[in-house]
Amino acid sequence: MSDAAPIEHQGWLTGGDFTAADEPFRLFATWFAEAKRAEPVNPDAMAVATVDASGMPNVRMVLLKGFDEGGFVFYTNLGSVKADELGGSAKAALTFYWKSLQRQVRARGIVEPVSAEEADAYFATRSRMAQIGAWASKQSQALESRMAFEKAIARYAAKFAIGTVPRPPFWSGYRVVPAEIEFWQERLYRLHDRIVFRRDGTAAPWSKTRLYP
Ligand SMILES: Cc1cc2nc3c(=O)[nH]c(=O)nc-3n(C[C@H](O)[C@H](O)[C@H](O)COP(=O)(O)O)c2cc1C
């Protein structure tokens, strides 16, 4: 196998035709596993789009920290712009782009907060400095200087010098529960493959449609 081989000739990718999939979460799991092998940096990075109260869109990258048939989970500061916008609309769209695989996955749906237990369990896996950073950051608020942030970090490092660092009450996660998931694979001459799975509610079955690229 040559690195320069067109993607459809790289034998380690999903066997068979992904457009034959009949359910999106297993296909996502396969593509995500392949992305983790192929992408040198942040294969778990996804753009999350929200809207503000006036309908103005907003988008930013976050890291996917869990997914299963319940949806896609990320963590953030509950005082951030995204949290404010999610509090208003409770809906989001997300996109992954894995350049090395020439693949895109899009999903959109309702958003629900994760449970305190789930957030605690994830927070406990973060490095100590990242835990302290979560305490020190008033994410998306104006910061007068880098020094002010470093002082806040030092203050929390001293406060939590002994024992475990608890999860800040203003820091937790969201689960995007998709009503729609689309898979896009680049093909030669821009003749790409696209399939979209849709469902009317979380208990409803998925229906699949192939789309023109
Ligand atoms: C690759 C990457 C991963 C990121 N992961 C997260 C994340 O998991 N959670 C988070 O709150 N911000 C993350 N950020 C920062 C966000 O993109 C954003 O700057 C921040 O959350 C503030 O967004 P907001 O003002 O729209 O709420 C990440 C940024 C990049 C570039």
Ligand as a Chemical Component Dictionary entry (heavy atoms), coordinates in Angstrom:
data_LIG
# 
_chem_comp.id                   LIG 
_chem_comp.type                 NON-POLYMER 
_chem_comp.pdbx_formal_charge   0 
_chem_comp.three_letter_code    LIG 
# 
loop_
_chem_comp_atom.comp_id 
_chem_comp_atom.atom_id 
_chem_comp_atom.alt_atom_id 
_chem_comp_atom.type_symbol 
_chem_comp_atom.charge 
_chem_comp_atom.model_Cartn_x 
_chem_comp_atom.model_Cartn_y 
_chem_comp_atom.model_Cartn_z 
_chem_comp_atom.pdbx_ordinal 
LIG C1  C1  C 0 -9.100  21.151 18.741 1  
LIG C2  C2  C 0 -9.883  21.945 19.765 2  
LIG C3  C3  C 0 -10.529 21.285 20.790 3  
LIG C4  C4  C 0 -11.258 21.994 21.740 4  
LIG N1  N1  N 0 -11.938 21.305 22.692 5  
LIG C5  C5  C 0 -12.745 21.969 23.549 6  
LIG C6  C6  C 0 -13.584 21.258 24.455 7  
LIG O1  O1  O 0 -13.618 20.012 24.480 8  
LIG N2  N2  N 0 -14.369 21.986 25.290 9  
LIG C7  C7  C 0 -14.382 23.350 25.269 10 
LIG O2  O2  O 0 -15.103 23.941 26.056 11 
LIG N3  N3  N 0 -13.618 24.055 24.407 12 
LIG C8  C8  C 0 -12.810 23.393 23.534 13 
LIG N4  N4  N 0 -12.060 24.081 22.629 14 
LIG C9  C9  C 0 -12.135 25.575 22.627 15 
LIG C10 C10 C 0 -13.406 25.998 21.858 16 
LIG O3  O3  O 0 -13.214 25.874 20.466 17 
LIG C11 C11 C 0 -13.838 27.432 22.190 18 
LIG O4  O4  O 0 -12.774 28.334 21.941 19 
LIG C12 C12 C 0 -14.277 27.606 23.640 20 
LIG O5  O5  O 0 -14.986 26.458 24.106 21 
LIG C13 C13 C 0 -15.179 28.835 23.800 22 
LIG O6  O6  O 0 -16.300 28.695 22.960 23 
LIG P1  P1  P 0 -17.665 29.523 23.194 24 
LIG O7  O7  O 0 -17.270 30.924 23.559 25 
LIG O8  O8  O 0 -18.396 29.458 21.885 26 
LIG O9  O9  O 0 -18.419 28.823 24.278 27 
LIG C14 C14 C 0 -11.317 23.413 21.664 28 
LIG C15 C15 C 0 -10.649 24.069 20.628 29 
LIG C16 C16 C 0 -9.945  23.346 19.686 30 
LIG C17 C17 C 0 -9.274  24.085 18.550 31 
# 
loop_
_chem_comp_bond.comp_id 
_chem_comp_bond.atom_id_1 
_chem_comp_bond.atom_id_2 
_chem_comp_bond.value_order 
_chem_comp_bond.pdbx_ordinal 
LIG C1  C2  SING 1  
LIG C2  C3  SING 2  
LIG C2  C16 DOUB 3  
LIG C3  C4  DOUB 4  
LIG C4  N1  SING 5  
LIG C4  C14 SING 6  
LIG N1  C5  DOUB 7  
LIG C5  C6  SING 8  
LIG C5  C8  SING 9  
LIG C6  O1  DOUB 10 
LIG C6  N2  SING 11 
LIG N2  C7  SING 12 
LIG C7  O2  DOUB 13 
LIG C7  N3  SING 14 
LIG N3  C8  DOUB 15 
LIG C8  N4  SING 16 
LIG N4  C9  SING 17 
LIG N4  C14 SING 18 
LIG C9  C10 SING 19 
LIG C10 O3  SING 20 
LIG C10 C11 SING 21 
LIG C11 O4  SING 22 
LIG C11 C12 SING 23 
LIG C12 O5  SING 24 
LIG C12 C13 SING 25 
LIG C13 O6  SING 26 
LIG O6  P1  SING 27 
LIG P1  O7  DOUB 28 
LIG P1  O8  SING 29 
LIG P1  O9  SING 30 
LIG C14 C15 DOUB 31 
LIG C15 C16 SING 32 
LIG C16 C17 SING 33 
# 
